[in-house]
Amino acid sequence: MTIVRRTDWGAPATSPASYIGSTHGVKVHYLGTAYTSRPHAQCAAYVRQIRASHLANKKEGYVDVAYNFLVCEHGSVYEGRGVHKRTGANGTAALNLRDYAVCALLGSGGLVKPTDAMLNGIRDAIEELRERGGAGKWVGGHRDGHPTTCPGDALYDWVQRGAPRPTVEEEPEQKPPTSPRPAPPRPVVDLSKLIAAAKSDPPRRGTPVSYYGVKTLESALVAEGLLAREVADGHFGTATVRAYAAWQRRAGFKGSDADGIPGAESLRKLATKRGFTVTA
């Protein structure tokens, strides 16, 4: 992990932002404006430029650069407000208290696709916030819970996949030009665990995710246009129950067979259509 501390990129040693003990998780951001790829030697100057523009923004009233960390295309992690400091980037006071913010030096034009080094750097920043800042396990995008396109489709797709570290695959010395790439493994969802989540999650709003497979189900319901993306958070709450009930009705089920609790036949129909596997 390469963390460039505040004093090393030209900021005061400590951010004046208010203290925060812990957060629900971490939100990933991008710049939202065009950004041009540049040599690594110029990245620190760009971070200083971002901080200066934030301090000059009288409408927002920033006391420092808005993000807790910033990550360049070369994988270096620049300490912004740092750990245990309330972010100013998530859109509202409540959202700023809920999650930390990590910004990729990635644009809406120019450099729009994150490099593997950048993705590794974002993971480094997330783990630093968890280990030293009390961040929870949840990772999302700025657009989760706030009406924005941030952090861009390419980076948000990675966030939705769980923000995994890029893996380096060894290529054969001479790869046949027509050799097809293997298909990615299909997600696997356990029906019994989904049912348990559907019955226990709704009354416990705001609690940690009880079963990771709920996120796979919610992604399928979002793709069907039955669930809003901002509430697809891995928690099988009342919105997910209603969305699944709508899917059951769409699949031809009625009455108690369309109560929002997953059943084997309706779930397998959704799995076949949306590319995941169901186990009992």
N, C-alpha and C positions, 0 to 999 in steps of 0.2 A: 504494500500500500504506500503510495506517494502522496502525503498530505503537505500542501504548501501552507504554512501557518500565516496568519494575518500580517505579521511584521515582515515576512519574507516577500509578500507581494505588494506591500506598501500601504497597509491599513494600520490603525492603532492596535495595540496588542489585545485589547478587550473590547467587545461590542457593548454599546450602551443599551441594547435591547433588554427588555424585562426578562426575569428568570422564569423558567418553566421546569417543573420537576420531571415530568414524563409526558408522553403522548400516546395516542392510539396507534400511530404508525408514521409513515413517511409518504409524502406526495412528490412525484417527479414532475418537473417543469421543463419547458424549453424557452428560447428567447422570444418567440412570437414575431420576430422581424427577420429580414434577410440576414444571413451570416455567411461570410466567406472563409473557407479553410485557410489556415495560416500556419507559418512555422511555430514550433512550440515556444521559441524565444519571445514571441509577441503575445502569448496568451495572458500573462500576468497584467500587461498593460490594458488588455481588453477587460479583465475583471475590474481593474481600477476605474475604467470608463463606465462600467455598469454601476459601480458604487457611487460615482460622482453624479450620474444621471438620476439615481434614486434619491440622493440627498437634495438634489435640486428640484424634486417633484413636490411642490408645496401642497398640491391637492391631496396626495396620499400621506404626507407628513412622515415619511420614512426617517428613522433615526440612524439607519445604517443600510448597507446593502440588504435587500429583502430576504435573501436565501440563507439557509444554514450552511450549505456547501454548494460549490459550483464545480463542474467537471468539464475539462476540455477534451477535444478529440484525441489527444495523445494519452489520456488516462490519468492525468494529474488531478488531484482533488484539492481545490482551493477552499480554505476555511473562510466562510462568510461570517454569519453571526455565531456559528459553532454550536456546540452541545449546550443543553440547558438554557437556550435562548429562544424566546418566542419569535416565530417567523413573521414576516409581514407580507408573504407572497400568495397566500391561499384564497384570497378574495373577500373574506369577512372576518370579523373579530373571533367569532365562534370557530371557524375553520382554522384560523391561525393558532388557536389554543389546542385544537384537536390533533394536528399533525405537524411534523417538521416539513421543510421544503428543500429539495435538492434540484438544482438547475443544471441541465446539460447545455453547453455552448453549441447549440444546434438551432437552425433557423427555419422559418417558414418558406425561405427561398435560399438558394445557394447550397450550403451544406445542410441537407435535410435528413440524411440517413445516419444513424449513430454508428461509429466504428466499434469494433470489438473492444479496443482499448477503452473507449468511453464507457461502454456497458460495464466493463470490469471496474472502472473508476466509480460509477454510480453505485454498484454493489458494495465497493469499499466504503463509500460515504454512508450508505444505509447501515452497514454493519458497525461503523463507528458510532452512529447515532443510537443504535441498539445497545452496544456494549458500554458506552460512556454517557449516553444521554437519556436512557430510559425509554427509548422508542419501542412501541409494540410491534408485533409481527406483520401488521397490515401494510401493504404497499399499493398505492394507487396513483392515478394521474391527477393533475390539477382539475381536469374536466369532471372528475368524480365528485358530484355534489355542488359544482359551480358551472355556470353556463359559459364555456370557453372551448376552443379547439386545442388548447394546451394539454399535453406536450407534443402535439402532432401525431399523425396516424402511425408512422413508422415506430416511434418510440413508445406510443401507447400500446401498440400490439405486443411489444416486448414486456411491458408492465403487466398486461392482462395474462400473459403466459407465466406469471410468477416472478418476473425479473431474474431469469436464470443467468448464471455466468456463461459466457460463450465457451464452447468446447472446441478444441483444436483437433481436427481429424487428420490422421496421416494419410496422404495421398500416395498411391503407387507411383513408381518412377515413370511408367508409361501407361497412362489411363486411356483405354479405348474411347475414341470420341463419341461413340454411340452408347456407351455404358450408362444405363439409367440410374438415377439416384434412388435409393430405397425410400419408400414412403415413410413418413414419420409415424411413430406408434400412436394408435388410437387411445384417447383417454378411457379409463375404466371407472365405472360408477357402480357402487354397491347398493342394490335396492334397499336392503334392510337398514343400512345406515342413512339413506335418504329419508326413509319413512320415519326413523327415530328423530332426525333433524327437523322434519316437517311438523312433528308432534311436540317437540320440546323447544325449538328456537323462538317461535313467535312471541311467547310471553316474556322472553328474556332479551328485550331490545337493547342493543349496544354491547352485548356480551361477545367474547371471542368466537370465531368461527368454530363450529363443532365438528364439521366434516368437510374436507377439501373438495369432495365430489359435488357439493352443492354449487360451487362456482361453475363447474362444467355444465350442470343442468341449467343454471341461470343464463350462461352464454348462449345455450340453444334456444331458450325462451326469448332472449333479446333478438336473436337472429330471426325468430318467428314473428317479431313485432308485438309480442305479448307482455314484455317486461321492459321498463325503462332502464337504460344502461346505468344511470346513476344509483339505482338501488340494487344492482347486481353485485353485491359485496361479499358473497359467500355465506351470508346469514339467511337461513330459510325462514324469513319473516312473513308477515301477513301479505305483503305485496307479491312475494314469490308463490305463496299458496294460491292467491287469486289468479296469478298468471298461469300456474299449472292447471288449475281448474278450467281456465279458458282453453288450454291445450286439450284437455280431456274432452271437452265439448266439441272442439274442432275435429278430434279423432273419432267422434261418433258416440261417446259415452254420455250417459244421462243419470240424473238422480244422485244416489250415493256413490256411484262410480265416477262422478265428476265433482268430488269434494275438495280437490286440491292436494290430496295425499297421493303420492305416486303409487301406481299399480304396475304389475309386471307387463301387461300387454300395452298400456298407454306409453310406458317408459321405453319399451323396445321399439315402438313406432317412432318415437322422437329420436332415439339413438340411431336407428337406420337412416333417418332423414338428415341428421346433423352430425354423424360421424363419431360416435363414441360407443363403447361396449358396456353392456349391463351384466353384472353378476348378482347372484342371490345372496 
